[in-house]
Amino acid sequence: MKVIIEEGCIGCGACESFCADVFKVEDVCVVNEANIAGNEDCVKDAVDACPVSVIKISE
């Protein structure tokens, strides 16, 4: 699984609240790629929770 953050992140922190091992919000969301494996379910929850729909998953 690969996680991409498209332009337009508003830094709300929803992704980090669902999956803090993978997402960190500084000014915008940053993905810790090394922690994606094993956290796929919470990554998907974060994608669904993003209010501006900028988190994308590719398999």
C-alpha positions in Angstrom: 0.0 0.0 0.0 1.2 3.5 -0.9 -0.3 6.6 0.7 -0.2 9.9 -1.1 -1.2 13.3 0.2 -2.4 15.5 -2.6 -2.2 19.3 -2.5 -4.9 21.0 -0.4 -4.3 19.5 3.0 -5.7 21.9 5.6 -3.8 20.4 8.6 -6.9 19.6 10.6 -5.3 16.5 12.2 -8.1 14.1 11.5 -5.7 11.6 9.9 -3.3 11.7 12.8 -6.2 11.1 15.3 -7.2 8.0 13.4 -3.7 6.7 12.7 -0.9 8.4 14.5 1.7 5.8 13.7 1.4 6.7 10.0 0.3 10.3 9.9 1.8 13.4 11.5 0.4 16.9 11.0 3.0 19.7 11.0 1.8 22.4 8.7 0.3 19.7 6.5 0.1 16.0 6.8 3.3 13.9 6.5 3.2 10.1 5.9 5.6 7.8 7.7 5.9 5.2 5.0 7.8 2.8 7.2 4.8 2.3 9.5 2.1 1.7 6.8 2.5 -2.1 6.9 0.4 -3.4 9.7 -1.7 -0.2 10.0 -3.7 -0.6 6.8 -7.1 -0.5 8.6 -6.5 2.8 10.4 -5.0 4.3 7.2 -8.3 3.5 5.5 -10.2 5.1 8.4 -8.0 8.2 8.0 -8.8 8.4 4.3 -12.5 8.3 5.1 -12.1 10.9 7.8 -10.2 13.5 5.7 -12.6 16.4 5.3 -10.9 17.6 2.1 -10.3 14.1 0.6 -6.6 14.7 -0.1 -5.4 11.3 1.2 -5.2 8.7 -1.6 -4.2 5.0 -1.4 -2.7 3.0 -4.2 -2.1 -0.7 -3.8 
